[in-house]
Amino acid sequence: QSHRRVYTSAATSPSTADWLGLARTRTEELTAMRPIACLPPCILLVASTAIAAAYALSPPVSLGGGRVVTPPISLLMYDGPGRTLGQVAFPAVSLLFGCVAPAFFRDLRRVTGATHPGLVATSAAAFAGLAVVGAVPLQRDVPAVMRGEARLGADSVLHQSAAAVFFAAAIAHMVLWMRLCVTAPPASPLSYRVGWRSALFKGACAVTSVFPLPAAFLLHPASPARRVLSLSEADAGGLQQYCLVLCVASFFASYSVELAGALDPAGEQRESKRD
């Protein structure tokens, strides 16, 4: 009986050949992935790396005599090395999406039979706003503005306005995409019933993005509302902004799933051959 139990256990456990076969299959899937599907994750990679580097290289931010441990991103990139990082990284992120967008929306139209102008317009507005955010940082004397010793300049106004456009348009884009997933026919590859993992991830990003948005602007140390309302929760505002940026970047990065799957013409051909 002991020999029989050993045999049964060996028969039901994966063999080395099974593991090698699985590894070979995964490798073939990766090599068959269309190259453009690798670009969306770079949006998250470039943005997060630039923010982390600016945080590490920027001098401490002080507000009201105390150090701000988690300052808003714009205060990491208004001067010094962080300024250069923002001026390079954020326009580069916009350029990355600009490289992805034509193929993405062309394939989306092919799959759905519709042009989806709302998705196109909101994504274009979001990444145009992001490019301006990076190219036009806050004024160099923004700490004096926060202390009431200087006036808010045109560059700071443009910077914050572009940031508002970026966040608002990005959130509108996420809402429109989730509506598409919910209203798509059940058999559609874009339906949440089919691509439920991607839909669940994007839905989590969209929901998490909405909640911190008002506070992220209200608690910004350069915001006039913060001075009027005597708000000093700069650290909380910074954390909320980090969360918001992470969710937005992760949402757009996850379009890699659609480009490699539901929107991939080669993938449709492979599926038809299997059928």
Legacy VTK file of the C-alpha trace (Angstrom):
# vtk DataFile Version 3.0
C-alpha trace
ASCII
DATASET POLYDATA
POINTS 275 float
0.000 0.000 0.000
2.883 2.360 0.748
4.252 1.833 -2.759
0.818 2.546 -4.173
0.532 5.818 -2.247
3.933 6.936 -3.485
2.968 6.143 -7.059
-0.312 8.037 -6.783
1.422 11.086 -5.323
4.017 11.072 -8.083
1.328 10.690 -10.733
-0.661 13.677 -9.510
2.260 16.073 -8.929
3.714 18.064 -11.857
6.778 16.528 -13.398
9.873 18.335 -14.609
8.590 17.961 -18.158
5.335 19.665 -17.145
7.202 22.618 -15.666
9.431 22.879 -18.737
6.388 22.768 -20.983
4.714 25.529 -18.985
7.861 27.651 -19.111
8.120 27.083 -22.874
4.502 28.131 -23.353
4.954 31.320 -21.321
8.133 32.146 -23.217
6.353 31.705 -26.542
3.551 33.973 -25.366
6.022 36.689 -24.362
7.959 36.487 -27.608
4.702 36.602 -29.576
3.591 39.785 -27.773
3.418 42.773 -30.112
6.207 45.232 -29.275
3.878 48.188 -28.751
2.262 46.368 -25.822
5.511 46.871 -23.916
5.222 50.667 -24.021
2.324 51.369 -21.595
4.186 49.976 -18.555
6.959 52.438 -19.378
4.503 55.226 -18.521
4.390 53.984 -14.932
8.100 53.203 -14.867
9.280 56.609 -16.113
6.840 58.599 -13.957
7.529 56.696 -10.733
11.299 56.713 -11.292
11.326 60.455 -11.919
9.265 61.181 -8.797
11.415 58.903 -6.635
14.608 60.448 -7.988
13.302 63.984 -7.441
12.344 63.076 -3.888
15.830 61.706 -3.221
17.708 64.607 -4.851
15.587 67.575 -3.770
16.413 69.498 -0.577
13.970 69.204 2.348
10.807 71.263 2.010
9.927 73.399 5.015
6.518 74.854 5.719
5.643 76.866 8.794
8.952 76.053 10.436
8.579 72.295 10.063
9.832 69.878 7.449
7.331 68.392 5.028
8.169 64.703 4.725
5.883 63.964 1.766
5.619 67.218 -0.211
3.424 67.410 -3.310
5.223 66.433 -6.487
5.388 69.966 -7.866
7.405 71.019 -4.816
9.948 68.334 -5.624
10.391 69.695 -9.129
10.331 73.484 -8.873
14.101 73.906 -8.494
17.405 72.036 -8.538
17.772 68.546 -10.070
14.081 67.852 -9.613
13.184 70.700 -11.957
15.227 69.151 -14.757
13.831 65.696 -14.017
10.255 66.932 -14.314
10.962 68.882 -17.498
12.338 65.730 -19.122
10.298 62.903 -17.609
6.725 64.179 -17.827
6.894 65.258 -21.484
8.573 61.890 -22.155
5.610 60.112 -20.549
3.263 62.087 -22.794
5.378 61.142 -25.795
5.187 57.471 -24.813
1.402 57.587 -24.774
1.466 59.476 -28.050
3.340 56.533 -29.573
0.790 54.056 -28.212
-2.425 55.998 -28.870
-2.724 55.618 -32.688
-2.453 51.815 -32.608
-4.588 51.549 -29.476
-7.528 53.577 -30.781
-7.243 52.072 -34.276
-7.542 48.577 -32.828
-10.297 49.700 -30.471
-12.294 50.950 -33.437
-11.708 47.677 -35.277
-12.937 45.602 -32.335
-15.914 47.738 -31.321
-16.874 49.344 -34.636
-16.969 52.791 -32.997
-14.539 55.723 -32.794
-14.986 56.547 -29.068
-14.240 60.291 -29.337
-14.617 60.731 -25.581
-11.777 58.324 -24.836
-9.601 59.937 -27.498
-10.274 63.509 -26.320
-9.821 62.829 -22.603
-6.557 60.938 -23.074
-5.218 63.656 -25.400
-6.146 66.378 -22.918
-4.661 64.458 -19.999
-1.271 63.877 -21.566
-1.111 67.349 -23.101
-1.710 68.716 -19.617
0.979 66.438 -18.199
3.495 67.671 -20.773
2.796 71.275 -19.728
3.077 70.329 -16.038
6.584 69.050 -16.668
7.702 71.719 -19.123
6.467 74.620 -16.953
7.321 73.974 -13.281
6.302 76.173 -10.383
8.214 79.428 -10.061
11.580 79.142 -8.332
10.547 81.385 -5.431
7.423 79.375 -4.626
8.545 78.966 -0.974
8.320 82.763 -0.679
4.838 82.583 -2.183
3.833 80.083 0.478
5.154 82.422 3.166
3.206 85.333 1.685
6.392 87.176 0.686
5.902 86.939 -3.088
3.072 86.816 -5.572
1.999 83.788 -7.551
3.508 84.049 -11.026
2.030 83.193 -14.405
4.183 80.061 -14.670
2.794 78.714 -11.387
-0.760 79.477 -12.472
-0.179 77.689 -15.779
1.452 74.757 -13.995
-1.434 74.239 -11.582
-4.035 74.759 -14.305
-2.350 72.118 -16.463
-2.236 69.765 -13.480
-5.974 70.243 -12.978
-6.570 69.453 -16.658
-4.404 66.343 -16.412
-6.127 64.879 -13.375
-9.671 65.793 -14.455
-9.219 64.463 -17.994
-7.496 61.296 -16.778
-10.312 60.515 -14.363
-12.925 61.221 -17.041
-11.041 58.856 -19.347
-11.041 56.113 -16.718
-14.762 56.501 -16.139
-15.469 56.289 -19.885
-13.350 53.156 -20.230
-15.089 51.441 -17.314
-18.450 52.309 -18.875
-17.271 50.687 -22.096
-16.301 47.518 -20.218
-19.667 47.374 -18.470
-21.823 48.103 -21.538
-19.882 45.940 -24.020
-21.705 42.806 -25.259
-21.045 39.798 -23.014
-19.036 38.034 -25.718
-16.881 41.075 -26.487
-13.214 40.721 -25.502
-13.516 44.142 -23.851
-16.407 43.110 -21.628
-15.687 42.880 -17.927
-17.112 39.364 -18.089
-14.302 38.277 -20.413
-11.375 40.407 -19.309
-12.415 40.557 -15.681
-8.894 40.762 -14.265
-8.016 43.838 -16.288
-11.431 45.394 -15.595
-11.081 44.760 -11.872
-7.625 46.329 -11.775
-8.693 49.367 -13.812
-11.838 49.756 -11.720
-9.768 49.792 -8.538
-7.484 52.450 -10.020
-10.450 54.576 -11.104
-12.249 54.379 -7.759
-9.091 55.085 -5.767
-8.317 58.073 -8.002
-11.615 59.828 -7.395
-11.518 59.947 -3.604
-8.271 61.901 -3.002
-8.754 64.378 -5.863
-10.410 67.322 -4.023
-8.040 67.125 -1.071
-5.009 66.831 -3.329
-5.718 70.317 -4.686
-7.136 71.784 -1.503
-4.159 70.787 0.639
-1.497 71.760 -1.899
0.897 74.154 -0.093
0.870 76.558 -3.061
-2.919 76.681 -3.180
-4.584 79.939 -2.056
-7.381 77.836 -0.539
-4.929 76.317 1.926
-3.980 79.757 3.262
-7.559 81.003 3.367
-8.744 77.922 5.253
-5.606 77.757 7.428
-4.871 74.223 6.285
-1.448 72.797 7.045
-1.813 69.133 6.184
0.883 69.296 3.509
2.039 65.792 4.196
-1.481 64.402 3.814
-1.916 66.369 0.603
1.349 65.014 -0.754
0.444 61.425 0.058
-2.937 61.836 -1.591
-1.283 63.252 -4.686
1.192 60.348 -4.827
-1.715 57.947 -4.589
-3.586 59.751 -7.337
-0.609 59.813 -9.700
0.144 56.147 -9.020
-3.447 55.148 -9.807
-3.603 57.170 -13.020
-0.230 55.905 -14.254
-1.121 52.303 -13.347
-4.425 52.563 -15.215
-2.786 53.681 -18.451
0.068 51.195 -17.964
-2.466 48.365 -17.791
-3.534 49.062 -21.387
-0.667 46.711 -22.168
-3.109 43.897 -21.355
-5.543 44.991 -24.060
-2.819 45.667 -26.618
-1.423 42.171 -26.085
-4.824 40.495 -25.929
-8.243 41.865 -26.803
-6.946 44.464 -29.279
-4.172 42.371 -30.827
-5.002 41.359 -34.430
-2.437 38.538 -34.255
-4.128 37.276 -31.108
-7.438 37.052 -32.933
-5.766 35.055 -35.695
-4.239 32.671 -33.153
-7.615 32.166 -31.496
-9.292 31.480 -34.853
-6.653 28.872 -35.671
-7.292 27.140 -32.364
-11.014 27.058 -33.092
LINES 1 276
275 0 1 2 3 4 5 6 7 8 9 10 11 12 13 14 15 16 17 18 19 20 21 22 23 24 25 26 27 28 29 30 31 32 33 34 35 36 37 38 39 40 41 42 43 44 45 46 47 48 49 50 51 52 53 54 55 56 57 58 59 60 61 62 63 64 65 66 67 68 69 70 71 72 73 74 75 76 77 78 79 80 81 82 83 84 85 86 87 88 89 90 91 92 93 94 95 96 97 98 99 100 101 102 103 104 105 106 107 108 109 110 111 112 113 114 115 116 117 118 119 120 121 122 123 124 125 126 127 128 129 130 131 132 133 134 135 136 137 138 139 140 141 142 143 144 145 146 147 148 149 150 151 152 153 154 155 156 157 158 159 160 161 162 163 164 165 166 167 168 169 170 171 172 173 174 175 176 177 178 179 180 181 182 183 184 185 186 187 188 189 190 191 192 193 194 195 196 197 198 199 200 201 202 203 204 205 206 207 208 209 210 211 212 213 214 215 216 217 218 219 220 221 222 223 224 225 226 227 228 229 230 231 232 233 234 235 236 237 238 239 240 241 242 243 244 245 246 247 248 249 250 251 252 253 254 255 256 257 258 259 260 261 262 263 264 265 266 267 268 269 270 271 272 273 274
